[in-house]
Amino acid sequence: MMAVADNAGMDGSVGLGLGAATGSSPQGGGPGGTTSSFGGMDSSPEQLYEVGQSQRSNGLLGEEDDENSGRSNASNDSMRELEDLLKKLNPLAKEFVPPSRGDPALSKELLSKQINHQQQQLQQQQPLQQQRKQNGYNTGKKRYNNRQSKAQREECIRRTVYVSDIDQQVTEEQLAALFINCGQVIDCRVCGDPNSVLRFAFVEFTDEEGARQALNLAGTMLGFYPVRVLPSKTAIVPVNPTFLPRSEDERQMCARTIYCTNIDKKVSQSDVKLFFESLCGEVSRLRLLGDYHHSTRIAFVEFALAESAMAALNCSGAILGSLPIRVSPSKTPVRPRSPRPSLR
């Protein structure tokens, strides 16, 4: 041990002078007669291990050697862990390839499935959106349109007057001529009163001033009765322009036609024709209309003579079936039905 201490350098490092010699000696401690030379002395591996342990206990091996030994052990542990992970991998596994770079047919199939999924989601959301609309959500545009139509309707009412006690012989043209000096008349609608032999009408002007001037004509004689003129509470329902007369012949047809409402659904077309022919005259054409949404039906009745149509206005309020009918002049002619194309 003194020989080792004498070999110590000034910087604290230790020169061990370890060497290996191989030879055959009858006194060799290891198999095959292998011995080690340490400080000029022959030693066996067991003796070298004891010397190393003694040097470590005496502080002859530095802390740097311990750190290197610890790092080497940690590196060995990491390599063993990585080796264990690689052993767990499947050697037959295939490399992942995105659908966009793989089989085109498979890509189309995946895209089709994605589109179908999105469509199903939209279909599921539509009932919810419809329910929100019914509950009042997202109805700003509808409310705006309702307000706009309400404002327009109120404006039409202010431009309209209600005329009552109109003689049965007075036509719409004669009534409109009565108010010609008040302003331009854009619509005149004469209706039958079911509770009176007289009739009433609505007259609409282009502006409110014309309606105010028309109020001054209350009490004017028209036919055999003085008319009453009041501000209207309702507007005139516009007529579909396609139904209006297109020629002089159709205007003459309108003079022979009446518009009948509040007809019992149990009444047939032949019953309506028999009713008016027995009281007014020959019926040349009749159109009975109705649907499942209304409890009553309507009819357009064209007579052979204009006098018969005037007489039919007196039937307003008469019972046909189980209901009182309402009769007024028609603004539209009863056109013959166009033949339907034959199915081949």
Secondary structure, DSSP 8 states (H G I E B T S, - for coil): -HHHHHTB-TTS-B---EEEEE---TT--SGGGEEEEETTEEE-HHHHHHHHHHHHHTT-S-HHHHHHHHHHHHHHHHHHHHHHHHHHS-TT------GGGS-HHHHHHHHHHHHHHHHHHHHHHHHHHHHHHHTTTT-HHHHHHHHHHHHHHHHHHHTEEEEEEE-TT--HHHHHHHTTTTS-EEEEEEEE-TTSSSEEEEEEESSHHHHHHHGGGTT-EETTEE-EEEE-SS------GGGS--SHHHHHHHHTEEEEEEEETT--HHHHHHHHHHHT--EEEEEEE--SSSSEEEEEEEESSHHHHHHHGGGTT-EETTEE-EEEE-SS------------
